[in-house]
Amino acid sequence: MVASNGHGTTGPDVDVVVAGAGFAGLHMLYRLRHLGVSVRAFESGADVGGTWYWNRYPGARCDIPTVDYSYSFDPELEDEWTWSEKYATQPEILRYLQHVADKHDLRRDIQFSTTVAEATWDDEQRLWHIRTDRGDELTARYYVMATGCLSMPKAAEVEGLERYRGDVYFTSRWPHEGVDFTGKRVAVIGTGSSGIQSIPLIAAQAEALTVFQRTPNFSIPAHNGPVPEKMRDAIAGRAAEYREAAKWSVGGIPVEPTQVVTFSVTPEERTARYEDAWQAGELFAILGVYADLMVNPDANAELAGFLHDKIRSIVEDPETADTLCPKDHPFGTKRPCLDTNYFATYNLPHVRLVDLRKHPFRSITESGIDTVDESLEFDAIVFATGFDAMTGALVAVDITGRDGVTLKDKWAHGPTTYLGLTTVGFPNLFFITGPGSPSVLSNMAVSIEQHVDWVADCIADLRARGVDTIEPTETAEAGWVQHVNDCADITLYPTANSWYMGANVPGKPRVFLPYIGGVGKYRIACDEVVDRDYLGFRLKSGADTTCNDGVIRRVQPDVAAVMEMMAMLDLPPLETMDPDTARAFVEASSAMRPPGPDVGEIVDGTIPGPAGDLAYRLYRPPTDGPHPVVVYFHGGGWVLGNATSDDPLCRDLCVRSNSVIVSVDYRHGPEARFPAAIDDGFAATRWVADNAVALGGIPGELAVFGWSAGGNIAAVVCQLARDAGGPAIVGQGLMTPVTDLDMSSGSYAENGEGYILTAALMKWFCDHYADEADRSDPRASPLRADNLAGLPPAIVITSEFDPLRDEGIAYADALTAAGVPVQHIAARGHTHTSLTMVDMVISGAKIRAEIADALRAFFGASVPAH
Ligand code: NA7
């Protein structure tokens, strides 16, 4: 049935089709109904509930405190519904959802026991054709998939199941009438949350229980019971405020994240804190125990060791205990579990653990399971083997978008979405908590409501504006996918074979699926997209198309976090200070930085300079020498800094490049203006070359390196050395260098404000350094040199969000044009200062590794990689 809508297109049967009537589908239905749009929902279960309808295995519970795992859209629920336990059971959560469905009369728009089988986009009519497995056919303007992240069970991957004559159960499709294992020999396959929750209860009934474990999991005791006072009190009388705080929090529960990093406190304090987190029995408490837990492997390993000790203290048989200790993945990189008596269950005489890594399955037989070593007989086999997470339910529907492309094909190499909500080529299709959104890393109840609200508000807005279709652009989607990956890449998560990575399903592309940037930050991004006139979306109304194309998050996430922290400190701009005050200020801030890696030796000394001694600090690698030598010039706009001010970066360069770094000081403006810094830099380079052997260097293996103003000095020193016939320099490393003092490049306009080094600060630096008349001198602006031929090979590092970016690129191009070998490293998403923030900006580490590789290449094969 199609009706004309007056735009030359025809109207749909309903405005919106929703697939799924779980937590997400119910709320979606409620919101859409209140917008006055027509909506039809299809649900494969015989009732509402989704996950909580299907997962009825013994012990099935929420692993987020249930007071948090609740809707906020209906404030009356706060008084109407009282959770009986800290972590409610599946029947209680299902009753809650049934109550919500009843209260709001939601069932009347839901067709149960019906699955959407096919959805096909009609680009001419601008609507979706929907077909169900029961033969329903209808058209809809919008199609919303509220199908859940963990709803598509994984197939049993053990060969021979069809032969088996005993009972087979999947935790994800448990019989409604329950199962009595009394007197039965039972096998459980899988030790994820479902296994860990059900094993103690199955053991309590069964005559014999054998657990087949492929990967041991971290689990902490839930300490379940009545809702703790503390949790009740946090919300009592201030529910609206509490729920609002949850929306802007990191994980969807209003807890203030710690800023404390693991090794900044004593071992005793750390153990006490781990113990508190163990006793709290809350996933977010233990995952947030220290700020660096999920980024610092050593910090993570320490907590993992604490948890291994706990397992060993509970499980009596040492071999079983050892098998239960997870050692192949950092804590938290696979979803940790909450349990009630899980580990203690292995002390029962009728419970046995089989380590599938040592004794793999051969096949399932008529009467049980054969491993490679033995034949075991079972009356029942329980598969607690998990789900095709996050994408399984989405690609299970045959969805065809514009130009006949199916979602399955589009995502063959991994899902790509814009905000986890939409995907290019599939107009008017929305995912609730799709891949690329916080979803499974957060309190699902909060994330679901945010998505539902965004989608409902969007549909209302588009209808009010007469927009027919909304679809993200390639640019926006590629940018979001990049951002999702950037966020994951600075953590330990991608190192594990987890379902977050798609690694649990054979053949599934290995891609980190959820967004790890946090619920609050994610919400800000979604809202900002709308505020910026649907940034990155193409909107079609009749014959008109509007599009404000762009990428919502371009700065590396850890760089953005540092900038936010600095913005919160609201520090006075350096250019408002006199140079001495600015120097003291920078020195005080530097004292709070992480120190950088340990080196073999640090030696402080002085070099005779043209106008007096110059301090230097030498960093020697921990390996046997002699080593190549790099003369390093610090940043600071020729006004700030000294031989030790870039200490963490120098240590990092030293260790990574396996070179002696000699950081030399030079005179600064305004006390000693141009060309004092250059004269000193050149003299220091000569001195280091002359004294290379005494410094532990390899004669002839000398490079220069500088950051910012120091990059300017390094570039100029190379020009002076070429013209003076020495010293011989084998390479120059120029990190975000100043190459032209006219400050007029496009990147000044683009990045002149908001990225720490501002155009105003650069002006302050230049004014203190060089007279106007001197600024075009190639010793001040090396880009202006008549001839760049014959200079040493160069590494030029430019940062995307740096006012100096374009002059760095221009210098790299000019060197190349002059025949100088150049490696240009463009640091995407970085700022002028971020690459120097060793151990603070983790995304800079791989760039510094590239720089070190390039430095080593200057020195040829004689220098082994560190
Ligand atoms: P999970 O967490 O994916 O756990 C599934 C478990 O089953 C896990 O231990 C798997 O080992 C194991 N498994 C999966 N396939 C096999 C095969 N073929 N052979 C042996 N063992 C296998 O699913 P759950 O249902 O427990 O929990 C899902 C989420 O629901 C949970 O994280 C909470 O968020 C709620 P593996 O680790 O893959 O080696």
Boltz pocket constraint, residues with backbone or C-beta under 6 A from the ligand:
constraints:
  - pocket:
      binder: B
      contacts: [[A, 63], [A, 150], [A, 155], [A, 156], [A, 157], [A, 158], [A, 171], [A, 189], [A, 190], [A, 191], [A, 192], [A, 193], [A, 194], [A, 195], [A, 212], [A, 213], [A, 214], [A, 215], [A, 335], [A, 336], [A, 356], [A, 384], [A, 385], [A, 386], [A, 387], [A, 440], [A, 497], [A, 499], [A, 503], [A, 504]]
      max_distance: 6.0
